Amino acid sequence: MAETAADAADTEQTSRTDARKAARDERRAAKLAREIGAFAKEHGGAEGQLAYIGQAGARIVLVGQDGAWGDLVAPTYAVAESAAAKSGITMHDEFDGEFALKVRTGPYEWTRMAGIQVGGPSNDR
């Protein structure tokens, strides 16, 4: 069966939409890679781990060589993977014990994560 003009127009529109989405995802990955790089530079290097967080996308957890940690959220797991690859940092498959031991927490984290349980200020401020 021959392709109609309407089918060709739909295919062309889909191709343009896909190209725009790919370009947008590439820009997002590049921006995240720059942010990862800035974190790594500030903390003497960094390692990371990706976690799928549902429709919100993927979380890029970063741990600096000095024990500082932070995270970024990418719109999709694919964008997070691309950003991590572009950044050049070491990535872990899991946030396992060895990797988790590198994280240094301070009073803020203890207050926010366990404050109620250990008698700290409440988290509802």
Phi, psi and chi 1 to 4 in degrees:
 res  aa     phi    psi   chi1   chi2   chi3   chi4
   1 MET       -  134.6 -171.6  154.7  112.0      -
   2 ALA   -78.1  148.1      -      -      -      -
   3 GLU   -76.8  133.1 -177.3  176.7   42.7      -
   4 THR   -86.0  167.8   66.6      -      -      -
   5 ALA   -62.1  -36.6      -      -      -      -
   6 ALA   -65.9  -40.6      -      -      -      -
   7 ASP   -63.5  -42.2  -69.4  -22.6      -      -
   8 ALA   -63.6  -41.1      -      -      -      -
   9 ALA   -65.2  -41.4      -      -      -      -
  10 ASP   -62.2  -42.3  -73.5  -15.4      -      -
  11 THR   -63.9  -43.0  -60.0      -      -      -
  12 GLU   -64.5  -41.8 -176.0  178.0  -29.5      -
  13 GLN   -63.5  -43.2  178.7   63.5   34.5      -
  14 THR   -62.4  -41.5  -59.9      -      -      -
  15 SER   -62.8  -42.0  -65.3      -      -      -
  16 ARG   -65.4  -42.4  -78.2 -165.0  -55.6  -96.9
  17 THR   -63.2  -44.0  -59.8      -      -      -
  18 ASP   -62.8  -40.4  -70.2  -13.6      -      -
  19 ALA   -65.3  -41.0      -      -      -      -
  20 ARG   -64.5  -42.6  -78.7 -166.3  -61.0  -91.9
  21 LYS   -63.6  -42.9 -177.9 -175.7  179.2  -47.8
  22 ALA   -63.2  -41.0      -      -      -      -
  23 ALA   -66.0  -41.6      -      -      -      -
  24 ARG   -63.4  -44.4 -176.8  179.5   65.9 -124.5
  25 ASP   -62.9  -38.0  -73.3  -11.0      -      -
  26 GLU   -64.6  -42.1  179.6   62.7   27.3      -
  27 ARG   -64.1  -42.0  -72.8 -170.1  -55.3  -86.5
  28 ARG   -62.7  -44.6  -72.8  176.5  172.9  167.4
  29 ALA   -62.6  -41.4      -      -      -      -
  30 ALA   -64.5  -41.5      -      -      -      -
  31 LYS   -64.2  -45.4 -179.6  177.9 -173.6 -118.9
  32 LEU   -62.5  -39.7  -73.6  165.8      -      -
  33 ALA   -61.5  -40.0      -      -      -      -
  34 ARG   -64.0  -41.1  -73.3 -169.7  -58.5  -85.4
  35 GLU   -66.2  -39.9  -68.5  173.1   -9.2      -
  36 ILE   -62.4  -45.1  -67.0  167.7      -      -
  37 GLY   -60.8  -40.8      -      -      -      -
  38 ALA   -64.4  -41.3      -      -      -      -
  39 PHE   -61.6  -47.7  178.5   90.3      -      -
  40 ALA   -60.0  -42.8      -      -      -      -
  41 LYS   -63.3  -41.9 -177.0  176.8  179.4 -177.7
  42 GLU   -68.9  -26.5 -175.8  175.3  -27.7      -
  43 HIS  -116.6   23.0  -61.6  -75.4      -      -
  44 GLY    71.7   23.8      -      -      -      -
  45 GLY   113.7  169.2      -      -      -      -
  46 ALA  -157.5  159.3      -      -      -      -
  47 GLU  -129.6  162.7  -61.7  175.5   48.3      -
  48 GLY  -148.3  173.3      -      -      -      -
  49 GLN  -151.1  140.7 -170.5  -97.7  -24.2      -
  50 LEU  -101.9  141.1  -57.8 -179.5      -      -
  51 ALA  -136.0  125.9      -      -      -      -
  52 TYR   -69.6  129.9  177.0   69.8      -      -
  53 ILE  -121.7   32.6   55.0  174.7      -      -
  54 GLY    80.2 -146.5      -      -      -      -
  55 GLN   -62.2  -21.6  -71.3 -177.7  -12.7      -
  56 ALA   -70.6  -17.2      -      -      -      -
  57 GLY   117.5 -126.3      -      -      -      -
  58 ALA  -141.8  143.8      -      -      -      -
  59 ARG   -99.7  132.1 -179.5  179.4 -174.0 -155.8
  60 ILE  -105.6  106.3  -54.3  167.1      -      -
  61 VAL   -90.1  129.3  179.5      -      -      -
  62 LEU  -117.5  138.3  -57.8  169.3      -      -
  63 VAL  -128.5  119.4  178.6      -      -      -
  64 GLY   -77.1  161.9      -      -      -      -
  65 GLN   -63.7  -21.7  -66.4  -55.1  -51.0      -
  66 ASP   -88.4    2.9   61.5   -0.4      -      -
  67 GLY    93.8  -10.1      -      -      -      -
  68 ALA   -65.5  149.6      -      -      -      -
  69 TRP  -138.4  160.3   64.3  -80.5      -      -
  70 GLY  -166.0  178.4      -      -      -      -
  71 ASP  -149.5  159.7   66.2  -12.4      -      -
  72 LEU  -131.1  155.0  -60.6  165.4      -      -
  73 VAL  -118.4  128.6  175.2      -      -      -
  74 ALA  -103.5  150.8      -      -      -      -
  75 PRO   -67.1  -25.0   22.8  -30.7      -      -
  76 THR  -143.3  160.6   66.3      -      -      -
  77 TYR   -64.0  -37.5 -162.1   87.1      -      -
  78 ALA   -62.6  -40.5      -      -      -      -
  79 VAL   -65.7  -41.2  169.3      -      -      -
  80 ALA   -62.3  -43.6      -      -      -      -
  81 GLU   -61.5  -43.5  -77.1 -179.0  -46.3      -
  82 SER   -63.5  -43.8  177.3      -      -      -
  83 ALA   -62.8  -43.5      -      -      -      -
  84 ALA   -63.2  -43.0      -      -      -      -
  85 ALA   -63.6  -42.7      -      -      -      -
  86 LYS   -65.4  -33.5  -71.4  175.7 -173.0  -54.2
  87 SER   -71.9  -27.5   74.4      -      -      -
  88 GLY    80.5    7.5      -      -      -      -
  89 ILE   -80.7  161.2   67.4  168.9      -      -
  90 THR   -72.4  130.4  -60.9      -      -      -
  91 MET  -111.5  143.4  -63.9  -59.5  -67.2      -
  92 HIS  -108.5  145.5  -64.2  -93.8      -      -
  93 ASP   -71.9  -32.4  -67.9  -29.8      -      -
  94 GLU  -135.2  157.1  -63.1  178.7    8.6      -
  95 PHE   -91.6   70.3 -157.6   88.5      -      -
  96 ASP   -84.0 -179.6   59.8   11.8      -      -
  97 GLY   -57.0  -46.6      -      -      -      -
  98 GLU   -61.7  -44.3 -174.4  177.5  -37.7      -
  99 PHE   -68.9  -43.6 -175.9   41.6      -      -
 100 ALA   -63.4  -30.2      -      -      -      -
 101 LEU   -65.2  -17.8  -77.9  173.6      -      -
 102 LYS   -76.4  -17.7  -64.7  179.3  179.7 -175.1
 103 VAL   -76.3  131.5  175.3      -      -      -
 104 ARG  -110.3  120.0  -61.1  -70.3  169.3 -115.8
 105 THR  -102.9  154.8   56.3      -      -      -
 106 GLY  -123.1 -169.5      -      -      -      -
 107 PRO   -58.3  -37.4  -20.9   28.7      -      -
 108 TYR   -59.5  -49.0  172.3   79.4      -      -
 109 GLU   -63.1  -42.7  -71.3   83.0    8.0      -
 110 TRP   -63.1  -38.9  -78.8  101.5      -      -
 111 THR   -68.3  -45.4  -60.4      -      -      -
 112 ARG   -73.0  -38.3  -63.3  -59.9  -66.2  168.1
 113 MET   -89.9  -32.3  -71.1 -169.5 -112.6      -
 114 ALA  -135.8   11.8      -      -      -      -
 115 GLY   -55.1  -44.5      -      -      -      -
 116 ILE   -66.0  -42.9  -65.9  171.3      -      -
 117 GLN   -68.9  -32.7  -69.2   82.8    0.1      -
 118 VAL  -105.9   17.5  -63.9      -      -      -
 119 GLY    86.0   10.9      -      -      -      -
 120 GLY   -80.0 -179.5      -      -      -      -
 121 PRO   -62.0  153.8    5.4   -6.5      -      -
 122 SER   -69.5  159.1   68.5      -      -      -
 123 ASN   -90.8    5.0  -69.3  -24.5      -      -
 124 ASP   -97.4   31.6   58.4  -59.9      -      -
 125 ARG   -78.6      -  -68.1 -175.8 -163.2  172.7
